């Protein structure tokens, strides 16, 4: 594909795609990949000549996206079980987050749509924007490989990943669960203590201890203070639940 499709891109279309590539922060070797990523099936179906549309790139981009987010969550939340990792990924990789990011990047303005989709508001339709977002990821992967595609994904979804880290997007609220458990006990209270903060400013790792009265029940590490507290609370819950089983 790449070179052949690039040859068929008009000068005006190339200018607009290069404008978009600067906004995306990606310098394409073969602009034809980006052109295909933004060519909807409705446009291809109405064309008199054979046109490569974006469905195959969407398929590829979806896989690259899931792997990039899965790898990030696996590395940043070492104590999180598989079920919670899946929930966290679903919170980041969903139509709402992908389509809103696509809208912020104005991908809809660069889409080639068929007449029907064009007149029915296809440029703003969330499902089409989500597909375009994934197709662009696929295009970057084909043009520049895994590392550049992974970097692009993490950069574009940074805000959504931070929501998972700081607890705004709740995977499982271990702190609240621990607090509710402790409240059933008379004269007991929970507190959190910062043990360490290591690493450069852009990649800090925090470690917190959680105490029940004066007893340290658990420790946890994370890329933010709230994430570390969540991991500490999770460990404390496991210890308390194990004690309860032994007492039964």
C-alpha positions, 0 to 999 in steps of 0.5 A: 500500500503506502507508496502507491496510495501516497502517489494518489493523494492530491496536493491539497489532500496531502497538505491537509494531512500534513497539517493533521500529522503535525497536530498529532505529533507524528511525522509520517514516512508515507502519508498514504497510511494516514490518508487510508486511516481517514477514508471511511467505507461509505466513501470507498463504496461510492467511489468509481475507482478502487479506494482503500478504506480504513476498516483493516487499519481499525482492526489493527489499531484496536489491537495495538491500542489494547496492547499499549494500555494493557502493558501500561496498566500491568507495569504501573499497577503491579498489585492489581489482579487480572479482573481489576486490570480488565476493568481499568482498561475498559474504563480507558479504552471505550467509545466515550474516551476514544471518540472524545479524544478524536473530536479534540484532535478534529479527526472528523474534519479530515475524514473522507465520507460518502454523501449519505454519511456526510449529510447525516452528521457522520463527521461528529458521530461517536462511532465513526470518530472512535473507528478513526482514532483506532485507524490512525493508531493502525496507520502509525504502527504500519508506518513507524512500528510498535514503539512510536505507536505505543508512545502515541497511544499513551500520549493521547490517552494520558488524561484518561490514564491519570484518572485511573491512577488518581482514583477518579476512574475507580477500578476498586476503591480499596480505601473506602472498603477498608474504612467501612470495615474499620468503622465497624470496630470501636476505637479504631482508625485508619491513617496513611504515611508516606514512606518514600518518593523516588524517581524523576519528576515525570516518573515518580514512584510513591510508597505508602504505609497504611496503619490501623491505629499504630499497627502497620497493616500494609504498604503499597507503591504507585505512580501517584500518592492515591494509587499507592494508598489504594495498593496499601489499603488493598494489602491491609484488607487481605491481612484483615480478611485472613485474620477474620478467617483464622478467628472463625 
